[in-house]
Amino acid sequence: MTDLTEVSTDSGHAQQPESAQRPAVDGRLLVWAALIAVSAAAAFVVARSFTGRREPDPTSTRIQSLIDEANQLLRSLDEQKRD
C-alpha cells in the first residue's frame, strides 16, 4: 500500500510542467551571471589600479621626447616649404 502512495506522489511531481520550474532556473542563472560580471569588473579595476602606479621608464620617456622633437622639426620644415 505504501508503494502506491509513493508512486502517486512521485507522479504528481513528475507531471508539473517545465515552465513552472523554468523561471526559478532563469532567475538563478541571472544572479550567477551578475555575480560573475561584478567579480570580473572588480578584478579588472584592482588590476588596473596596480598597473597604473608604476613610474615611467626612463627609456620610454627619452624615446617620447625624441619623437616629440622629431615632430617639431618636421612641422618647422613643412612651414619653411610653404613660405
C-alpha positions as CSV (number, residue, x, y, z in Angstrom):
1,M,0.0,0.0,0.0
2,T,2.8,2.4,0.7
3,D,4.3,1.7,-2.7
4,L,1.1,3.0,-4.4
5,T,1.1,6.2,-2.3
6,E,4.8,6.9,-3.1
7,V,4.1,6.3,-6.8
8,S,1.1,8.6,-6.8
9,T,3.0,11.4,-5.0
10,D,6.0,11.0,-7.3
11,S,3.9,11.0,-10.4
12,G,2.2,14.3,-9.2
13,H,5.7,15.9,-9.1
14,A,6.7,14.4,-12.4
15,Q,3.7,15.9,-14.2
16,Q,4.5,19.5,-13.3
17,P,5.2,21.5,-16.4
18,E,8.7,22.6,-17.1
19,S,7.5,26.2,-17.5
20,A,6.6,26.3,-13.8
21,Q,10.2,25.4,-12.8
22,R,11.9,27.4,-15.5
23,P,11.6,30.9,-14.0
24,A,13.5,29.8,-10.9
25,V,16.3,28.4,-13.0
26,D,16.4,31.6,-15.2
27,G,16.5,33.7,-12.0
28,R,19.4,31.7,-10.6
29,L,21.2,31.9,-13.9
30,L,20.8,35.7,-13.9
31,V,22.0,36.0,-10.4
32,W,25.1,33.9,-11.2
33,A,25.8,35.8,-14.4
34,A,25.5,39.2,-12.5
35,L,27.8,37.9,-9.7
36,I,30.4,36.8,-12.3
37,A,30.2,40.1,-14.1
38,V,30.6,42.1,-10.9
39,S,33.6,39.9,-9.9
40,A,35.2,40.4,-13.2
41,A,34.8,44.1,-13.1
42,A,36.2,44.3,-9.6
43,A,39.2,42.2,-10.6
44,F,39.8,44.5,-13.6
45,V,39.6,47.6,-11.5
46,V,42.0,46.2,-9.0
47,A,44.5,45.0,-11.6
48,R,44.3,48.4,-13.4
49,S,45.0,50.3,-10.2
50,F,48.1,48.3,-9.6
51,T,49.5,48.7,-13.1
52,G,48.8,52.5,-13.1
53,R,51.1,53.2,-10.1
54,R,54.4,52.4,-11.9
55,E,56.8,55.2,-12.6
56,P,57.6,55.9,-16.2
57,D,60.5,54.1,-17.6
58,P,63.5,56.5,-18.3
59,T,64.0,54.8,-21.7
60,S,60.4,55.4,-22.8
61,T,60.5,58.9,-21.5
62,R,63.6,59.6,-23.6
63,I,62.1,57.9,-26.7
64,Q,58.9,60.0,-26.3
65,S,61.0,63.2,-26.0
66,L,62.9,62.3,-29.2
67,I,59.6,61.6,-31.0
68,D,58.2,65.0,-29.9
69,E,61.4,66.7,-31.0
70,A,61.3,65.0,-34.4
71,N,57.6,66.0,-34.9
72,Q,58.5,69.6,-34.0
73,L,61.4,69.6,-36.6
74,L,59.0,68.1,-39.3
75,R,56.5,70.8,-38.6
76,S,59.1,73.5,-38.9
77,L,60.3,72.0,-42.2
78,D,56.8,72.0,-43.5
79,E,56.4,75.6,-42.6
80,Q,59.6,76.5,-44.4
81,K,58.4,74.7,-47.5
82,R,55.2,76.7,-47.5
83,D,57.0,80.0,-47.4
